[in-house]
Amino acid sequence: MRTQVAIVGAGPAGLLLAALLHRAGIDSVVVEQRSPEYVLGRIRAGVLEQVTVDLLDEAGVSARLHAQALVDDGFMVSFGHRVQRIDLYRLTGKRVRVYGQTEVTRDLMDARAAAGLKSVYEAADVAVHDFDGTHPHVTWTKDGVEQRLDCDFIAGCDGFHGVCRASVPAGAIRTYEKVYPFGWLGLLADVPPLAHELLYANHARGFALASLRSRTRSRYYVQCSLDDRVEQWSDDAFWAEFRRRLPAELAERLVTGPSIEKSIAPLRSFVAEPMRFGRLFLAGDAAHIVPPTGAKGLNLAASDVGLLARALAEHYAGSAEGLDRYSERALARVWKAERFSWWFTSLMHRFPETGEFGAKMQIAELEYLCSSTAAQTCLAENYVGLPLVT
């Protein structure tokens, strides 16, 4: 087989890139190690910045999003008995939309299938070759038969544990990482949300987050130990702990129910530089990870592939500037999102090593946030997403 762009990974980053390239008249093939059902089974956050919505509009896959997404003008921060609303629209003129990552992926999958475009799922032993030369290609095994895809470029959208970044020679890449000393225990349930906007809670027992997927489905989280196991947490134990971390008036509103899914996710900040290696380009989690505080992961992946799709279109139109500057432009936005996610995580979670002094500093900063329009504006600007610089 031959294509112009081989895309490794059929998560939202790879599928959005494929959709944007299709709109630009550029051929691509998507190669994914897992099954479609496995990809759709991943439970992830779904707070979408306007930049991401604009890219989904551009790709022609946003009809269901606009019909079903919840539009949020703000969110809440609590500490002690206080609740502070951050009015995103008043402070920035922008909103965010709540629409699950699974739904974004489903819309992209359905659009690709409807257009009759090539995707390969359950591809074993995926490998990328000769990306430092002029004839890159991707190989994999399907049904016991080795397959080869020749291409002009390879887009590595295969996540943190994928093959693309791992195939780059060690001397050509530099990584930066911070691993946080806690995780998030998440529970998904078909219960009405605590509120129509997200709530981020700082509490002496640890962080909590009340988020929502729809008006009848909620996703809640509590900070937990990295030694915890899902099996140790019954639904009743989760709901009791979550309720303890809420202000009293909100705790009274909480509606509980049986979990659909529970999982524990470790938190890390990670960046790989650069994001281009010859004819191989990294995008999304293959290049960077952010803590879920602030919901930047999917949005960063979207901005990466938005930049890359435009750069590839410019290349086929005769200009190399976009590809030459892809890594620089993407990383400029990545590091700003990393800073925000690190700051917000540091503000809202309990860190064992900082002790009582660290807890006092958090309260002082939260009180300042409540009293300062400038501080709220800074938070709001970062939360709704910084502009995509092209």
N, C-alpha and C positions, 0 to 999 in steps of 0.2 A: 504494500500500500504506500501511497504518497499523499502528503497534504502540505499546506503551507505552514500551519502551526500545530504542533503536537502538544496537547494539554494533558498533563499528568495530574489526575485528581478530579473527582466529580462532586466535590462539595460546592458550596455556593460561589467560592472564588473561581474555580475552574469553569463551572457552568455559566456564570455571568460573563466571564471573558469570552467564552465560546459564543454566547448570544450577541455580545457587542461586536465581535469579529464578523459574525454572520450578517449583521446589519450593515457592516462596512464592506461586504462583498469578499471577505477573506475566509478561505476554507480552513476548517480545523477538525481534528479528531480528538475525542476525550477518552482517556484510558484510566480506568479505575480498578484498584485491587479488590474492592468489596462489591457486594451485591447492591442493587438499588434499594432493597428493603433495609439493609444495614445502614446505608447512608441516610435514609429518611428516619431511621430510628434514633439518630443522635439528638439528644435534647440539649438545646442551646438557647441563649438569650435572644431576644427579639426586639430590642430598642433600635430603631432605624433613624439615622441622621438624614437631613434633607439631601445631602450629597448622595447617599445611597439610594434614596427614593428617586432622585433625578436620573441616576444611572439605570435603575430598573425601568424607568419610563423610557429612556433612550433605547434600552434593549427590547422594549415592547412586551414586557412580562409583568406589568404592574396593575392590570385591571382588577384582579381579585384583591390585591393589597389595598387599593383605593376603596373598594367596596366593603372590606371587612376590618381593616386596621383600626385600632383605637388611636385617636389623636390626643396627645398630651401637651398641654400648655405649661406644665410644671411638674415638680416632684417635691417630696417632703424629706426633711432631715430631722431626726429626733435624737435627743440626749437628755438623760434624767427624765424630768416631767415635761420638757419643752418640745414643741414641734414647730419647725420653721419651714414654710413653703418657699421654694425657689421658683419664682414666676418667670419661666423661660421666655414666654412670648413678650411680656412687658419689658424684660431686660435686654432681649436680643432681637425681637421681631420674628423669631423662629420657633418651630415646634418640633417634637419628635413623634414618631409613630411606633406603636407597639404591634408587632406582627412577627410571629415566631420564625426563627431561622429555618425550622423544618418546612414551614409553609413557603418561604422564599425558595428553598431548594426544590420543593414539589413543583412550584410554578415554572422554574427554570427547566426542570426535567420534562414536564409536560410540553412546554413550548418547543424544546429540542426534538422530542419524539414526533410532535405534530408536523414539524418541518422536514422530517425524514433525514435528520442529520446523524452522522455516525458517532456512536458512543460504544465503548467496549467495557463491560463490567465483568467482575470476577476474573481479572487478568492476573495471573500468578507470575512471580519472579520478574516484575517490571524492572527494567534497567535503561539508563540513558547513556548514549555513546557519542563520542566525537563532537561534543558541543564546543570544544575549543578550536575546532576547525571549520571547514566550510560545508561539511556533509553530515550534520547531526542526524541521529535516528534513535528510535525507542524500540526496545524489544520486550516481549512478554510471552508467556505460555498460556494457551487457551485450549481446554479439552485435550491436553497432552501434546499439542502441536505448537512449536515456536513460531511467533509472528514478528514481523518487522515493519515499522512505520518510518519511512524517510520523510524528512521535513526541512523547512528553512530555519525554523526556530523551535525551541522547546520552552514551554511555560510550566514551571514547577509549582503547582497549586495543591500539592499532596500532603500538606500539614507538617506538624513539628517532627513526627516520626517517619516522614516519607523518605523516598530514595533520592530525590533530586538534590537537596542540600547535602546529604550524606555522600553524594558522588563528587562533590567539589574537592579538589586537593586541599589538604589542611593548610598549606602555606598561602592559599589564595583567599582565605576567608577568616574573619575575626568575629568572635561571638562575645556578647555581653549578657550576663544573667544574674538575676536575684531570685532566690527561692525563699518564699515566705514560710514562717514557722507554724502554719495552720492551713486548714482547708475549709471548703464550704460543703456542708451537708444540705442537699437540695431535695425538696419534696414537691411533686406535681399532683394536684388534686382537682377534681371537678367540684369546686366550691366557689361561691361568689367572692371576688377579691375583697381584701380589707378596705381598699379605697379605690377610686377611679384613677389615681396616680401612684407611682412607685413611692415606697417609703424606705429610706436608708436609716438604720438605727444604730447609734453608738450606745453600748450598755456595759456596765461593769462585768457582766458575764460573757461579753463578746458581741460581735457584730450580728445584725439580722437584716434581712432584706425581704420586703413584701412586694412582689411583682405580679404581673398578670399576663395571661395569654389571650383572654377574652373576658366577656362579662360573666362567664360561667366557669372559667378555668383559671386557676391560680398557681403560681410557682413561688415557693417560699424557701428561704435559706437561713441557716445559722452557722456562724463560725464554729469550727470544731477542731479537735486535735488531729494531727496527721496519723496518730496511732488508732484513731477511731475506725470502726468498720460498720458498714451499713447494717449488718445483721444485729449489731448492738442496739440499734435504734428502732424501736417499735413506733408505729404511727402515734400512739398515745404519748410516748416519751418525746417525740419531736414536737407535737403540738403544745405540750406543757412547757417545754424549753423555749419555743418560739414566743409563746404568750408572755413568759417572764421578761422578755427583752423588749416588750412594747410599752409605751406609755399607757397608763391605766385606762384612759378613755378609748383608746384604740383596741386594747386587749379585750374590752367588753364587746366590741363589734365582731371579733374574729369568728368566722364560721369554719368548723373543721369537718373532715370527712376522710374516707379511706384514700390512701395514696395510689396513684396510677404508676408512679415511678419514684424511686429514691436513689440517690447516688452521692458520692463524695468526690469533690474535685480539688486537687492541690492548686495552689496559686503560685505563679511565677511571672517575672518580667524577663523577656529574652529578645535580643536583636542580633541578627547576623548581617554583617557588612562585608562587601557590597551586596547588592541584590541582582547583579548581572555578572555572568561568567561566560564570555564569548557569546554564543548563541543560546545560552540557557539563562532564563530570567526566573527569579523566585518571586512569589506573591503570597500574601496571606500568612497563615500560620507556618508555612515553610520558612519564612524569613523572620517572623516576630510573633511573640506571645505577650499579651497584656493580662493583668488580673481582671476578672470580670466586673470589678467595681467600676461603674461608669459605662459599661457596655460598649467598649471600643473594638473588640475583636473582629466581628463581622464587618463593621464599618471601615476599619482599616483595610481589610481584605478587599472590600469593594473599591476603595479609593486606589489601591494598588492596581487592580485590573482595569479600572477606568483609565489610569495613566498609561498602562501597557497597551491597551486596545488602541488608544489614540496614537501612541508611538508607532505601533505596527502599521496602522493605516497610513501614517506619514511616510514610513519606510517604503511601502508599496506605491506611494505616490511620488517617491523620488527624494525624500529628505531623511537623513540619518540622525538629525538632532534629537528627536524624541527618544529613540533607543539609547543614544549616547548619554542622555541625561536622565534616563528612567530611574536609575538607582538613587541618584542625588535628589531628585524631586520626591520620590517615594519616601526616602529616609527622613527628609525634612519634616514630613507630616507624621511619620512613625514616631520619631523621638518626642515630638510635642505630645502625642497621645500617650506615650510611655510615661512622660513626666506627669501628666494629669492623672493617669490610672494609679501610678505609684503614690502621688500626693493624696488622692481620695482614699486609697486603701490605708495609707498611714494615718489618716485622720479618723477613720471609722472603726478600725479593728483594735483589739487588745494585743499588744506585743509583749511576750514574756520578758524580754530583755530590758524593756524600758521602765517597768515597774510603776510605782505611784507617781514619779515625776513625769513620765510619759503620759500617764492618764490625765494629770493636771494640765499639761500642755495641750492635749486634745480639747479639753473643756474650754480652755482659754481661747483657742482658735475657733471653736464652734460658737462661743459667745460673741467673738468678734464678727464672725460670719453673720450672725443674727442682727447685728447692729450696723453693719456697713453695706450700703448699696454697692459700693465699688467691689467689695469682696464677693457679693452675690453675683454681680455681673461677670466677674472673672470665672467663677464656677459655671455660670450659665453658658458663657461663650464656649467653654471647653466641652460642656456636656452636649450641646446641640451640634457640635462639630465645627472645627476650623475649616476655612475655605480650602478647596482643592486647587492648589497652585499648579498651573500647566505652563 
